Amino acid sequence: MRKILLIIQREYSSRVRKKSFWILSIIVPVLMAALYAVPIIMASKSGEDSLVLVVDDTGIFNDAFRSSNHITYKMAPSVAYAQRMVRDSGSADAVLYIPARETTIPNDAFLYYQDKVPSSELQSDISSQLQNRIRNIILQDVHGISEEEFESINAQSLKLHTKSLETGKQAFVEIKTVVGLVFGMVIFFVIFMFGASVMRGVAEEKTSRIVEVIVSSVKPFQLMMGKVVGIGLVGLTQFILWLLLSMVGMLGVRATNPTLFEQAESRQTISEIATKGEDLMEQTSEPVSELMQGLVAIDFSLIIPMFLIYFLLGYFFYATLFAAVGSLVDSDSDGQQFTLPLTLPLMLVMLLMPAIIKAPSGDLAMALSLIPFTSPVAMMIRLPFGVPIWQAILSIALLALSFPINTWIAARIYRRGILSYGRRLTYKDLLGFLKTKN
Amino acid sequence: MLDIQNITKRYGTHTAIDKVNITVPRGTVFGLLGPNGAGKSTLIRIVNQIISADEGTVLFDGEPLSPRHTAQIGYLPEERGLYRKMKVGEQAMYLAQLKGLSTREAESRLHWWFDHLDIEQWWNRKVEELSKGMQQKVQFVTTVLHEPKLLIFDEPFSGFDPLNAELLKNEILRLRDEGATVVLSTHNMASVEEICDTFALINHSHVVLQGNVREVRQRFACGLWHIEAETSADIALPANCQIRNKQYNSNLWQADIDIAESDINTLIAAILPQCKLRSVNQILPSMNDIFIKAISE
């Protein structure tokens, strides 16, 4: 026992002392804080003022453009003149040119710019104004609907509030997608990173030839498990650091604009009170504050502990197999053939991410979140959308139960692999390793 | 000290060692010899409990080998190395503690050895900064640090320069004199003659020759004698004796003589009237000759 502790200690301290560990410990929280800051930045962004010169050869758009807070439309006599204004004097940002066609209704319009690429906001404003005008004309000419009538029809809008029957919370599907993707990617990344670290560590011991010295003092199994546990603790430390530093970062972000978060949270509580049917009148909310609401609506108190469980179980599931693969590597370039079958299931789940997101409770998502090879990533993607409790328990149980099986297989390969020098191992050798006793 | 009884180890269809019996006497240096692939490393790994034998038993100090004996065995494998990124002192401490030494004990003993081998200044250097020979010294220290009763060196001299090889040889002999039993696996036959008391020769998974180095050499002696004598004329030999190699200058006559089936006394009696004998020595075959002869038979 003392020996395995010594091994764990060495694996742990040699990694925690590395610069790369601390760099990674800081980068991730910075990214998390940035993610948190996006809504604020979007909300506080004043928007750039743009001036668009409109050259209308069709003559049907005269005065049809409505300027808004940030966007000003001005009619210009000719394209050449307008382009000169943009190019030479810089007094306008873009030129919108609608060439005349034989039919009354134009099909194309052109937006010219000089230095600044027109923002998507500007582009969508222009295209919707163009569309509206065209619809207006058609309705007016063909169906005799006046401009005022059209305006009033157009002003009608209906907002869809998707809410859970149980909690009355908004669904916020987009936010959940983002959160699911982020946590899915992160767990994929950490399992892979720490698993590969185990593999490299084992391969290093083998290629540097220290392994035989060590296994004359401890059992190969102890060495393998010491390494797996030691690196797992490094992962756990990293996770705790990420969590703490992210919280500090998020609180910091919050402190820069407290009112925004308070608003979002209070709106959330109001909409929670108003459940089932008799909904409270809500003001038309801006997309940004909806994003904020979504973010505060996500149940991180469930997602973070689940992340920890899936990280630890997923790591142990893969780490022992990575250790076995590491023991088969003889030179640095070697061993690719053995890593592939390990990385394949994780890659597959990454490729199937869109399908899981599309139907988070579908058969595919459910199957992937139960199979131990894919469940850590698949379950983290599904989690924000809500997962039946029996599935979560079954998934965790399957993952936990497959760990001893993997360890048994890995240990058999490992103890032979580490002492096989000087020749390329094949899958046939692996079978031999599995069959022989010791 | 070490009793290997009927040990057999198979890998699939290949039998690495087959019913091997070896006895290593306490307080001696034992040479484990044999060509590459003969099964020496397999046997060594079994004694180190890195792999287990399919059949047979190993007795360590009269007891069946068990995990608690690892603390009493020091092993320097043929394929040896150190963690490249670790500091020398830290690494030596780690290996010593794995062998069961307490932190304090490991530290004081390490400082003694580092001082003894004049490598104290490397304590805080990283292994990758050291030359191969320096690394070998560190490995030697970590092998013997826990004062094991049984030391196993697999090709210890490979990678050592002549100066350090000499140093290593003397350290091995010193450890033996202090009571340790040493098993030495090597291709270096000169070193076997110099430092091994007994040996076993393994070929094709079997022990083909085993015994005391001196006795075996005596046994393999083939009637060759070196004779030095003072004489003014050439010496005439009895009919059944043949001269292999002769030098004669300034009254000193030297020759290697094959006496074949004859007796050394007969030879001496024949040449004594012709000269003044200075020395008569039996020429023993080198371990190298014995090795080659035993393997090719």
Interface residues (C-beta under 8 A of the other chain):
Chain A: K3 L6 I7 R10 S14 E204 E205 S208 R209 I210 E212 V213 I214 V215 S216 S217 V218 K219 P220 L419 Y421 G432 T436 K437 N438
Chain B: Y11 G12 R45 N48 Q49 I50 I51 S52 P67 T70 I73 Y75 L76 P77 E79 R80 G81 L82 Y83 R84 K85 M86 Y94 L95 Q97 L98 K99 Q139 T142
